[in-house]
Amino acid sequence: MTVICTDGTKFVGRFKPGQTWIKGRIKRTLLDVSNDRVRYSLVNKNERETSLDCFVKWVFSGAKLDVGKMIIPCSNCQGDIEIKEHINKCECGLRVKVLH
């Protein structure tokens, strides 16, 4: 199973403090990652702690790493295109395909 970032790219890496993971309306910001425990903060600033296995299961159930917006210039009209999906469309009609 693949974990996807919010800009459509694959997540390849490790869990690090400061990462924000999003699933639906739930946002979890990692505060500390030790050997087998994860401490995170919810949107309302409540801190919680869980096992690393439990957090990994939550991530694989559909959570995405928030990496911000990915904006590229259009090669046709030089306008900005925000990459949101696998195939994105510019206002001028040009289609941009994102390879994973």
Disulfide bonds with the S-S distance in Angstrom:
none
